[in-house]
Amino acid sequence: MIPKGVWVLGKYWTVEAKVGFYRNEECFGDTIHPQLRIRVDSEMSLQQTRDTLLHEIIHAIEKELGLTMSEKTVKQLSTTLLAVLRGNPSLMTFLLSEAEDNADATTSP
């Protein structure tokens, strides 16, 4: 199930899945920065929905950081990041783990 919202750099962006929202080869969702809203087409496959949501999150990050990325760059980043994260579940566990290795903190250089 698609999340109802995501946190991006301390701001909560709502996520809306809309039936028939976008249906063309170039656009499956959008990001509305002033309203902190992400919209995606709800009639896509789960794989395409995941890719589109990550794509729009990258646009949100882009806006929050004042960056300018081409649509091609955003598409390449979203597709590649999704493939890396889904293909490496242990990486996700490591990245999201709150446990810390205190051995480094107690050992002097």
N, C-alpha and C positions, 0 to 999 in steps of 0.2 A: 504494500500500500504506500502510495506517495505521501511524504510528510506534509503536514499542514503549514510548516514554516521551517526556516533554517536561520541560524545565527551566522552573520558575516561581519567580522571585525567589530563585535559589540553591538550590532544592530540586528533586530529581528525582521527578517523578510518573510512575508506570507507567501505561500505557494498555492496556486489555484490550478486545478486540472479542469479543463473545459471541453465538453463534447464538441467535436468539429471546430475547435478554436482556430487551428491553422492546418491546412492540408495542401501543401505544395512542396516541391522538391528542395526549397531553400529555407523555409521557415516553419519550425514546429513549436516555437514558443517565443516569449519576449520577457524583457526585464524593464520595469518601470521604476527608475531610481527615485524620483521625488516621493512616490508612494510606498517605496520598499516592498515592491510586489513582483513576483515571478509568476508567469502564466505558461502552462504547457498544454498541448493537445492531449486529451485523455483517451483518444481512440488509437493511439500508437501501440506497438508491441512493448512489452516490459523493457526489453533491451534498448529500444529507441527512446523510451520515456526516461530511463536512467541517464542515457547519454545527453538528452536534451536538458534535463534538470541540471546536470553537472555543467553543461555548456552555459546555461543561464546563470548559475552560481559564479562561474568564472567572469561573466559580464558584470555581476554585482561587485565582485572583488576589484575588477578593473575600474569601475566607477568610484568605489570607496577609496582607492589608492591614487586616483587621478591619472590613470594610465591610458594609453591609446593603443589598442591592439586591433589588428585586422580581423575580420570575421574568419578568415582562413586560419589564423593563428589560434583563435579561440576554439575553433572546431578541432584542430589538431591536438591542442592541449586536452580538451575534454575527452575525446576518444581515446587518446593515449593514456591519460591518467586513469580513466575507468578500466581500461584493459590491465594496467599494472596493478591497481588496487584489487580488482576481482580475481586476478590470476595469482595473487599472493596473499591469501588469508592470514598467514602468520605475520606478514608485514603490517596488516591492519591491526592485529592484536598487539603487536609491539608499539605501533604509533599511538594507539588509543589507551595503552596501559598507563595506569596512574602509579604503579609501583616504580620505585627508583632503586638503582643499584647503589647502595651506600658505601660499598667497598672503595670506590674512587674518592669519596668524600673524606674517608678516614685515613687514607694513605697519603703520605707526603711524597712530593715529586722526587 
